[in-house]
Amino acid sequence: MINSKILRQPENQWRKRLNVYIKLMRADKPIGTLLLLYPTLWAVWIAAEGQPEFLTVAMFSLGTFLMRSAGCVANDWADRNFDGHVERTKNRPFATGAVSGKEAKMLIVALCACAAMCLIPFSWQTWALALPALFLAFTYPFMKRFFPVPQFYLGLAFSFGIPMAFMAIRGEVPAIAWWLFAANVFWTLAYDTIYAMADKPDDVKIGMKTSAITFGIFDAEVAMLCHFVFDVLMIRVGLLLGANWVIWTALIIVIMWQWQQYQRIFSRDRQACFETFLANNQIGWLWLSAIAAHFAFV
């Protein structure tokens, strides 16, 4: 009689590998996907004038998740010799030896192939815009070796869903899309600088480049300056929309939240900086809600 434990071994092994891949993709930590998804959905709602098709929302949401996951795998592969020396990343799969480079590369290819399938319903121009987004996503990890403000580069990568959404829905990328693109670059620079502040001591030790290190003792102030530029650019987006009171109320609330962020990160406490980074999630969903409500009241 075959031992049931022997039969369960392959199943248990597969579950262990799946858990490793989930951690490698950061599927257990959705904050990165949300921060990438919100601006894309801002663009989807604006481009569709508040009435996006379900298929468009679903494909862009799934594609965002898949590409963020692929980017995380690529980032961990690139940082495999560094993560073990950083407190926050020392338990990642590469740092603990739980995954191989071959596995990571196969997973990246699979995720990118699935993400490409999400673009099937859209025009070839939308596919063309995906190419620079792909390039930025996979070169970002190496920018941290020499570029003094890699968070700006990440902002470019995190913003390409915006022109893609406009191209997919309208067949063009109007001026409002590029204003929204610029706004998101500065929002990303703001919250990822705060994120980098949490890792600053470790990054200095291993020689990594970050905006928090480059801006030195003014890191928190520059992060807030980037928030301010983001707000100004979103005002421009609102004016182009002919925004109603909902948009302007959201702006006031966002500014209040940003001031609260500065009060928290002024101490430069690592845990406070990390928690403040996470709090940017509420800015993303508030702007999405405000944009949706704007069109509902038009």
N, C-alpha and C positions, 0 to 999 in steps of 0.2 A: 504494500500500500504506500502511495507516494505521500511524503510528509507535506502537510499544508504550508509549513514554514518555508519550504523550498519553493513552492509555487508563488508565495508572496514576495520572494526576494526580487525578481525583476520589477514587479510593481513598486516595491519600496524604493528601489534604485532609481526608477523613473521619477518618482515623486521628489526624491532628493535633488535630482538634476533640475527638475522644473523649479523648485524653490531657489536653486542657485541662479537660474536664468531670470527669474522674477526679480531677484535682488540686483542682478547685473543690469537689467533694464530699468530699475527703479520703479517698477510697476507697483511696488508696495508703498511708494512715496509719490503721490500724485501731484504735489505742489508744482513741480516743474512742468508737467503737462498742462496744468491749469493756467499757469502764467504764460505759456506759449499759446494756449487755446483762446483765452479771452480776447486778445487783440484780433485774432483771426475771425472770431465771431462778431466783434464790433464791425469789421469790414463786411462780413456776410450780411448782417442786418442793414447796414447803410447801403450797400450795393443793391440789395433786393428791396430797398425802401420799406423795410419792416415786414416783408412777407416772403421770407426765404423758403424754398422748397425743402421738404424733409430730407430728400436724397442729398442735397447740397450740404445741409448741416451735418448729416450723418457721415458723409464721405470726408469732409474737412475735419470733423472731430476725430474720426478713426485714423485718418492720415496723420494728424497732429500727434496722436498717441504713439503711433508706430515710428514716426521719424524722431520724436523725442527719445523713445526707447533705443533706437539705433544710435543716436547721438551719445546717449549715456554709455552704451557698450563701447563705442569708439573712444570716448573720453577715458574710460577706465583702462582700456588696453594701452592707450598712449601714456597714462599716468601709473602704469603697473609697478614701476620702480620707485614711485614717490608716495603713493597712498599709504603705505605701511608706516610712514614717518609722520603722518598727520593724524591728530587725535580723532577727528570726526570721520576719517575715511579708513582707519586702520583695520576695520572689520569687513571691508568690501571684498567680494569674491577673489579678485586678483591678488589683493594684499594678503589674504589668508591661504592662497594657493588652491582655492576650490574650483578654479576654472582654468582652462588652457587657452592659449592664443588662437589655436585652430578652432576651438568651439566658438570663441568670440567672433571670429571672422565669418564663420558659417551663419551665426545668429544675425550678424549685421546684414548679410546678403539676403537672408530670409525676410527680415523686417523691411528692408528697402523694397524688395519685390512685392510684398503685401501693400506697402504704402503706394507703390506705383499703380497697383490695381485700383486704388481709390480715385485715381485721376482718369480712369477710363471714360466716365461720362462727360468729360470736359474737353475743350478744344486743345489743339496742338500748341497754341500760344500759352496756355496754362501749363502744359508740360515743359515748355521752354523756360518759363519763369521758375520752375522747380529746380532747374540745373544749378543756377547760382546759389539757391538755398541749400542744395545738397553739398556744394563745394564749401560754403561757409561753415556748415555744420560739422564737416569732417576735418576741416583745417583749424577750427577753433582750439582744440586741445593743444596744438603745437604753438599757437600764438602766445600761450602762457610762458613759453620759454624765453621770448625775446621782446614781444610787444608790450610797452609799459601800461597800456590800458586795454587788456583783452576783453574786458566787459563791454566796451564799445563794439568790438567785433562780434561779440555774442548778441548784442542788440540788433545788429544787421541781420544775423542769422535768424533771430527770433521774430523778425518783422516781415519776412518774405511771404508769409501766409496772407498778408494784407493785399498786395498787388495781385497775388494768385486768385484770391477770392473775387476781386473786382473783374479780373479777366474772365474767370469762369462764368460769372453771372451777367456782366454787361458786355463782354467782348472788348473792353478797353480798360485802361488804368487812368482815371481822371485825376485832376489836381488834388481833390480831397483825399484820395488814397495815399498820395505821397506826403501830405500833411500828417495823416494818421500814422504813416510809416515812420516819419521823423519823431513824432510824439512817442511812439513805442520804443524807439531806440534809446531815448533819454529816460524813459521809465525803467527799461531794462538796466541801463547804466546805473540808475539810482538804487534799485533793489539788489542788484548783484554786487555793487560796491559794499552795501551793508552786509551782504552774505560773506564777502571777502574779508570784512573786518573781523568776523568770527574766527577765521583761519589765519589771520595776519601773523601771529608769532610763528606758527608752523611753516607758513609760506616763506617767511624771511629766512628761516633756518635751512630750507631745502633749495633756496634760490629761485623760487617761482615768482613770476611777474603778475601783479594784480593792481587794480586801480587803488585799492586801499593802501597798498605800499607806496605807490607813486604819489598819491596825494598827501601822504605822511600824516602830520598832526591835524590836517584839515580834511581828513577823509569823511567825517560825518557831515561837515559843512558843504563839501562838494556834492555829496549824495543828495543833500537837500536842495542845492542849486540845480541839480539834474531834475529833481521833482518839480522845481519851479518852472524850468523850461518845458517839461512835460505838460504842466498845467496851462502855460501860455499857448502851446501848440494845440492842446485840446480846445481851448477857447476859439482858436482859429477854425478848427473842425466844426465846432458848434455854430459859429457864424455862417460858415458855408452851408450848414444844414438848415439854417433859419431856426435854430433851436428854440424850444419853448422853455417854460419854467422848470420842467423836470431836469433838463440838462444842467441848468445853472444851479439848481439846488444840490444836485449830485456833486458839482464842482466845489461848492462850499464845504460839503461834508468831507470830500477827499482832502481838501486843504487842511481841515481840522485833524484828520487822521495823520497826515504827513507831519504836522507840528508835534503830534503825540509821538510819532516815530523818532523825531529828533530828540525829544526829551528822554527817550529810552536809550538811544545809542550814544548820547553825549558822554556817558560813563565809559564807553568802549568795552563794556563787559561782554564776554564772548557769548554767553547764553542769551543775554538781552538782545544782542545783534542778530543772532539766529532766529529768535522768536519774532523780532521786528521784520526780518526778511519774510517769514511766513505770513505775517499780517498783510502783506501786499496782495494776497489773495482777495481780500475784501474790496480793495480798490478795483481790481479787475471785474468782479461780479457786479459791483455798483455801477460802473460805467456801462456794462452790458445791459443791466436792467434799465438804466436811464435812457440809453439809445433805443431799446425796444419800446419803452413807454412813450418816448418822443413820437415815434411813428404811430403808436396806438392812439395818441391824442390829436394827430394831424387830421 
